[in-house]
Amino acid sequence: MTRPLKIGIACYPTYGGSGILATELGIALAERGHEVHVFSYAEPPRLQGVTLVQFHLVQVAAYPLFRYPPYDLALTSKMLELMRSRELDIVHAHYAIPHAMCAYLAKQMLPESHTRIVTTLHGTDITVVGSDESYRDVTRFAIEQSDAVLAVSRYLADETRRLFNTNKEIHIAYNFVDTERFKPVERSNMSLPTLVHLSNFRAVKRPLDVIKAFALLRKALPAHLVLAGEGPELGPCLTLARELGLSADVSALGARLDVERVLAECHVLLQPSGSEAFGLAALEAMSCGVPVVGYHVGGLPEVVDDGVSGFLVPFGSVEQLAQRSLELLLDEPRRLAFGAAARAKAVSSFTVQSSVELHERIYRTCLGLP
């Protein structure tokens, strides 16, 4: 019988796909008997109330000498501490910078350690941060020094090879969803048509396009828009909604832990990202039986089947976002068929079990275990 593994997971605790995936993966691994530790500068929201996973707060000293607090060095020290005390088998870094580099540095400080470094690339660490001249070389180094590298879509794996000219093997490890938690619910036939946008409200998610598309749709149909999440673009979205006379039709819920409930009670997810390595929000909506309307960019076509489980329109076409959403809201049989197809794909292709088993195989291969 194979032994349980000791796994450290480094991630950002922010409201976004990488932190959610890392946290949910850690919980699933712990439920299968592995010892799991999570490192971050704050507790990820989905770890709240979870006792199976051990959380380690990375505290940064604010010395006047430092213009910016050296989080990467504090994280390295915390990783080193756990490599020594718990003899970690794996440090799984979600994002190459800084997490994979911190793991590499900690390992260099403990040459006798058998710890292996697994790095998952999520998107902006490659397409935005890693492609910046200031970080390109160190990102490439972190990737090539990892014992295994994973990407959340074929698109991201291809972009990584192109941007960094690397021959490193990159495993495809799609994001996953708990289909028992994210599942359809009965809606009232008399309920007001409701659209939802779920994101961390960064500019790359183009939430202002959501408001513009909703304004066009609202001219043809009474409807409501739910904004779930927090981030720098949320304020400008609410300002634009007010300027367009839509304040009464738009609700901002902030960061919610019951995302599954929010999604399941809506009819269409609007997800017009400018760059999307995968699209976890889209997958969670699909698992709830909610069709997706978004831009045809990045890895989103690997998740949403255009014309089957949603619509993917040309980037920047706010008019088509509105038109396709309107079509689904006006044609209930079609919307329900799209929702059923979306749910079926989530259940067949993106389950927790299949993802966890893939990660376990990669971990054991890195360690030379059966």
C-alpha positions as CSV (number, residue, x, y, z in Angstrom):
1,M,0.0,0.0,0.0
2,T,1.4,3.4,-0.9
3,R,2.1,5.8,2.0
4,P,0.3,9.2,2.4
5,L,2.4,12.2,1.3
6,K,3.4,15.3,3.2
7,I,2.4,18.2,0.9
8,G,3.0,21.9,1.3
9,I,0.9,24.3,-0.9
10,A,1.9,27.9,-1.6
11,C,-0.8,30.2,-3.0
12,Y,-2.3,33.6,-2.9
13,P,-5.3,34.0,-0.6
14,T,-7.1,36.4,-2.9
15,Y,-10.5,36.0,-4.5
16,G,-9.4,34.4,-7.7
17,G,-9.1,31.1,-9.5
18,S,-5.6,30.1,-8.5
19,G,-6.2,30.5,-4.7
20,I,-9.5,28.7,-5.0
21,L,-8.0,25.8,-6.9
22,A,-5.0,25.5,-4.6
23,T,-7.3,25.5,-1.5
24,E,-9.8,23.0,-2.9
25,L,-7.0,20.7,-4.0
26,G,-5.4,20.8,-0.6
27,I,-8.8,19.9,1.1
28,A,-9.4,17.1,-1.4
29,L,-5.8,15.7,-0.8
30,A,-6.3,15.9,3.0
31,E,-9.6,14.0,2.7
32,R,-7.7,11.2,0.9
33,G,-5.3,10.9,3.9
34,H,-2.4,13.1,3.0
35,E,-0.8,15.6,5.3
36,V,-1.4,19.0,3.8
37,H,0.1,22.4,4.8
38,V,-0.9,25.7,3.1
39,F,1.4,28.8,3.1
40,S,0.2,32.3,2.5
41,Y,0.1,35.9,3.9
42,A,-3.6,35.5,4.9
43,E,-6.0,32.5,5.2
44,P,-7.7,31.7,1.9
45,P,-11.5,32.2,2.2
46,R,-12.3,28.6,1.4
47,L,-10.0,27.3,4.2
48,Q,-12.2,28.9,6.8
49,G,-13.6,26.3,9.1
50,V,-11.5,23.5,7.6
51,T,-9.6,21.5,10.1
52,L,-8.0,18.8,7.9
53,V,-5.6,21.3,6.4
54,Q,-2.9,23.1,8.4
55,F,-2.6,26.8,7.6
56,H,0.7,28.6,8.1
57,L,0.7,32.4,8.2
58,V,3.6,34.0,6.5
59,Q,4.4,37.1,8.5
60,V,6.6,39.8,7.0
61,A,8.6,42.2,9.2
62,A,8.2,45.8,8.3
63,Y,11.6,47.2,8.8
64,P,12.1,50.9,7.8
65,L,15.1,49.9,5.7
66,F,12.8,48.0,3.3
67,R,10.8,50.0,0.8
68,Y,8.7,47.0,0.1
69,P,8.2,44.2,2.6
70,P,10.2,41.1,1.5
71,Y,7.4,38.6,1.4
72,D,9.4,36.2,-0.8
73,L,12.1,35.8,1.9
74,A,9.6,35.3,4.7
75,L,7.8,32.7,2.6
76,T,11.2,30.9,1.9
77,S,11.9,30.8,5.6
78,K,8.5,29.3,6.4
79,M,8.9,26.7,3.6
80,L,12.4,25.8,5.0
81,E,11.0,25.4,8.5
82,L,8.4,22.9,7.3
83,M,10.8,21.1,5.1
84,R,12.9,20.5,8.2
85,S,10.3,19.8,10.8
86,R,7.7,17.9,8.7
87,E,10.1,16.5,6.0
88,L,7.7,17.6,3.2
89,D,7.6,15.3,0.2
90,I,6.2,18.0,-2.1
91,V,6.0,21.8,-2.2
92,H,3.3,22.6,-4.7
93,A,3.8,26.2,-5.9
94,H,0.7,27.9,-7.4
95,Y,2.4,30.6,-9.6
96,A,6.0,30.5,-10.6
97,I,6.7,33.9,-9.1
98,P,7.3,34.1,-6.2
99,H,6.2,30.7,-5.0
100,A,8.3,28.3,-7.1
101,M,11.4,30.5,-6.7
102,C,10.9,30.5,-2.9
103,A,10.6,26.7,-2.9
104,Y,13.7,26.4,-5.0
105,L,15.7,28.7,-2.6
106,A,14.4,26.8,0.5
107,K,15.5,23.6,-1.1
108,Q,19.0,24.9,-1.8
109,M,19.3,25.9,1.8
110,L,18.5,22.2,2.8
111,P,20.6,20.1,0.4
112,E,19.7,16.8,2.3
113,S,16.0,17.4,1.7
114,H,14.1,15.0,-0.6
115,T,11.4,17.6,-1.2
116,R,10.2,17.9,-4.8
117,I,8.9,21.1,-6.3
118,V,5.7,21.0,-8.4
119,T,4.6,24.3,-10.0
120,T,1.2,25.0,-11.4
121,L,0.9,27.9,-13.9
122,H,-2.4,29.7,-13.8
123,G,-2.3,32.4,-16.4
124,T,-1.3,35.9,-15.4
125,D,2.0,34.6,-13.9
126,I,2.9,33.7,-17.5
127,T,1.0,36.0,-19.8
128,V,1.4,39.2,-17.7
129,V,4.0,38.9,-14.9
130,G,6.3,36.3,-16.5
131,S,6.3,38.0,-19.9
132,D,7.5,41.3,-18.3
133,E,11.1,41.9,-19.0
134,S,11.8,42.4,-15.3
135,Y,10.7,38.9,-14.5
136,R,11.1,36.8,-17.7
137,D,14.4,35.2,-16.9
138,V,13.6,34.4,-13.3
139,T,10.2,32.9,-14.3
140,R,11.9,30.7,-16.9
141,F,14.4,29.6,-14.2
142,A,11.6,28.8,-11.8
143,I,9.8,26.7,-14.4
144,E,12.9,24.8,-15.5
145,Q,14.1,24.1,-11.9
146,S,10.7,22.6,-10.9
147,D,10.5,18.8,-10.8
148,A,7.1,19.0,-12.5
149,V,5.2,21.8,-14.2
150,L,1.4,21.9,-14.7
151,A,-0.7,24.3,-16.7
152,V,-4.5,24.7,-16.3
153,S,-5.2,24.6,-20.1
154,R,-3.6,23.6,-23.4
155,Y,-3.7,27.2,-24.3
156,L,-1.5,28.2,-21.3
157,A,0.9,25.4,-21.9
158,D,1.4,26.5,-25.5
159,E,1.8,30.2,-24.4
160,T,4.4,29.1,-21.8
161,R,6.5,27.3,-24.4
162,R,6.2,30.2,-26.8
163,L,7.0,33.0,-24.3
164,F,9.9,31.2,-22.6
165,N,11.2,29.0,-25.4
166,T,11.3,26.1,-23.0
167,N,11.3,22.4,-23.8
168,K,10.2,21.6,-20.2
169,E,7.4,19.0,-20.1
170,I,4.1,20.7,-19.1
171,H,1.3,18.5,-17.8
172,I,-2.3,19.7,-18.5
173,A,-4.2,19.8,-15.2
174,Y,-7.5,21.5,-15.8
175,N,-9.3,23.3,-12.9
176,F,-12.0,21.2,-11.3
177,V,-15.3,21.8,-9.5
178,D,-17.2,20.0,-6.7
179,T,-20.2,19.0,-8.7
180,E,-22.1,18.0,-5.5
181,R,-21.7,21.5,-4.1
182,F,-22.1,23.4,-7.4
183,K,-25.4,21.9,-8.7
184,P,-28.6,23.2,-10.3
185,V,-31.5,24.3,-8.2
186,E,-35.2,24.8,-9.0
187,R,-36.0,28.4,-10.1
188,S,-39.4,30.0,-10.2
189,N,-40.7,30.5,-13.7
190,M,-41.9,33.9,-12.7
191,S,-38.5,35.1,-11.5
192,L,-36.9,38.1,-13.1
193,P,-34.2,37.2,-15.7
194,T,-31.0,37.5,-13.8
195,L,-27.4,37.6,-15.1
196,V,-24.3,37.3,-13.0
197,H,-20.7,38.3,-13.3
198,L,-18.2,36.6,-10.9
199,S,-14.6,37.7,-10.7
200,N,-11.9,39.5,-8.8
201,F,-12.8,42.7,-10.7
202,R,-9.4,43.4,-12.2
203,A,-9.2,45.2,-15.5
204,V,-8.3,42.0,-17.4
205,K,-11.8,40.6,-16.5
206,R,-13.3,43.6,-18.3
207,P,-16.2,44.0,-15.9
208,L,-17.1,47.4,-17.4
209,D,-18.0,45.4,-20.6
210,V,-20.5,43.5,-18.4
211,I,-22.2,46.8,-17.4
212,K,-22.2,48.0,-21.0
213,A,-23.7,44.7,-22.3
214,F,-26.3,44.7,-19.6
215,A,-27.3,48.3,-20.5
216,L,-28.0,47.2,-24.1
217,L,-29.9,44.1,-23.0
218,R,-31.9,46.0,-20.5
219,K,-33.4,48.2,-23.3
220,A,-35.0,45.0,-24.7
221,L,-35.9,43.1,-21.5
222,P,-36.5,43.7,-17.8
223,A,-33.6,42.0,-16.1
224,H,-31.3,42.1,-13.1
225,L,-27.5,41.9,-12.9
226,V,-25.6,40.4,-9.9
227,L,-22.0,41.3,-9.4
228,A,-20.2,38.8,-7.1
229,G,-16.6,39.4,-6.0
230,E,-14.4,42.3,-5.0
231,G,-11.6,44.2,-6.7
232,P,-10.4,47.6,-8.1
233,E,-12.9,47.7,-11.0
234,L,-16.0,47.2,-8.8
235,G,-16.3,50.9,-7.9
236,P,-16.0,52.0,-11.6
237,C,-18.6,49.4,-12.5
238,L,-21.1,50.8,-10.0
239,T,-20.4,54.3,-11.1
240,L,-21.0,53.4,-14.8
241,A,-24.3,51.6,-13.8
242,R,-25.4,54.7,-11.9
243,E,-24.5,57.0,-14.9
244,L,-26.6,54.7,-17.2
245,G,-29.5,54.7,-14.9
246,L,-29.1,51.1,-13.9
247,S,-28.5,51.3,-10.2
248,A,-31.8,49.7,-9.3
249,D,-31.1,46.8,-11.6
250,V,-27.6,46.0,-10.4
251,S,-26.7,44.3,-7.1
252,A,-23.1,44.1,-5.8
253,L,-22.7,41.2,-3.4
254,G,-19.0,41.5,-2.6
255,A,-16.9,38.4,-1.9
256,R,-19.2,35.5,-1.0
257,L,-18.4,32.1,0.5
258,D,-21.7,30.7,-0.9
259,V,-20.8,31.2,-4.5
260,E,-22.7,28.1,-5.5
261,R,-25.9,29.5,-4.3
262,V,-25.4,32.8,-6.1
263,L,-24.6,31.2,-9.4
264,A,-27.4,28.6,-9.2
265,E,-30.1,31.2,-8.7
266,C,-29.1,33.1,-11.9
267,H,-29.9,32.4,-15.5
268,V,-26.7,33.4,-17.5
269,L,-23.1,34.0,-16.5
270,L,-21.5,37.0,-18.3
271,Q,-17.7,36.4,-18.4
272,P,-16.0,38.7,-21.0
273,S,-12.4,38.3,-19.9
274,G,-9.7,39.9,-22.0
275,S,-7.3,37.0,-21.1
276,E,-8.5,33.8,-19.5
277,A,-6.1,30.8,-19.0
278,F,-9.0,28.6,-18.0
279,G,-12.1,30.2,-16.5
280,L,-13.0,28.7,-13.1
281,A,-16.0,31.0,-12.7
282,A,-17.4,29.7,-16.0
283,L,-16.9,26.1,-14.9
284,E,-18.6,26.7,-11.5
285,A,-21.5,28.2,-13.3
286,M,-21.7,25.3,-15.8
287,S,-21.8,22.9,-12.9
288,C,-24.8,24.8,-11.6
289,G,-26.5,24.4,-15.0
290,V,-26.0,28.0,-15.9
291,P,-24.9,28.8,-19.5
292,V,-21.9,31.1,-20.1
293,V,-21.6,34.0,-22.5
294,G,-18.1,35.4,-22.9
295,Y,-15.3,36.3,-25.2
296,H,-13.6,33.7,-27.4
297,V,-10.1,34.1,-25.7
298,G,-7.4,32.0,-24.1
299,G,-8.4,28.7,-22.6
300,L,-12.1,29.5,-22.3
301,P,-13.0,27.5,-25.5
302,E,-11.6,24.4,-23.7
303,V,-14.3,24.9,-21.0
304,V,-17.3,26.3,-22.8
305,D,-18.5,24.6,-26.0
306,D,-19.7,27.5,-28.2
307,G,-23.3,27.0,-29.3
308,V,-23.7,24.0,-26.9
309,S,-23.1,25.1,-23.3
310,G,-22.9,28.8,-23.9
311,F,-21.8,31.4,-26.5
312,L,-18.3,32.7,-27.1
313,V,-18.2,36.0,-29.1
314,P,-15.3,38.0,-30.7
315,F,-13.2,39.9,-28.2
316,G,-14.6,43.4,-27.5
317,S,-18.0,42.8,-29.0
318,V,-20.2,44.2,-26.3
319,E,-23.1,44.2,-28.7
320,Q,-22.8,40.4,-29.3
321,L,-22.5,39.8,-25.5
322,A,-25.8,41.5,-25.1
323,Q,-27.5,39.8,-28.1
324,R,-26.4,36.3,-27.2
325,S,-27.5,36.8,-23.6
326,L,-30.8,38.1,-24.7
327,E,-31.3,35.1,-27.0
328,L,-30.9,32.7,-24.0
329,L,-33.2,34.7,-21.7
330,L,-35.9,34.9,-24.3
331,D,-35.7,31.2,-25.3
332,E,-36.2,29.2,-22.2
333,P,-36.1,25.7,-23.8
334,R,-32.7,26.6,-25.4
335,R,-31.4,28.1,-22.2
336,L,-32.3,25.0,-20.3
337,A,-30.7,22.7,-23.0
338,F,-27.5,24.8,-22.8
339,G,-27.6,24.5,-19.0
340,A,-28.0,20.8,-19.2
341,A,-25.1,20.4,-21.6
342,A,-23.0,22.7,-19.3
343,R,-23.8,20.6,-16.3
344,A,-23.0,17.3,-18.2
345,K,-19.6,18.6,-19.3
346,A,-18.7,19.7,-15.8
347,V,-19.6,16.3,-14.4
348,S,-17.9,14.3,-17.1
349,S,-14.7,16.3,-17.6
350,F,-13.8,18.4,-14.6
351,T,-14.4,16.5,-11.4
352,V,-12.4,16.8,-8.1
353,Q,-11.6,13.0,-8.1
354,S,-10.0,13.0,-11.6
355,S,-7.9,16.0,-10.8
356,V,-6.7,14.8,-7.4
357,E,-5.8,11.4,-8.9
358,L,-3.8,13.2,-11.6
359,H,-2.0,15.3,-9.0
360,E,-1.2,12.2,-6.9
361,R,0.3,10.4,-9.9
362,I,2.5,13.5,-10.7
363,Y,3.6,13.8,-7.1
364,R,4.5,10.1,-6.8
365,T,6.4,10.1,-10.1
366,C,8.5,13.1,-8.9
367,L,9.3,11.1,-5.8
368,G,10.0,7.8,-7.6
369,L,7.1,6.1,-5.7
370,P,4.7,3.6,-7.2
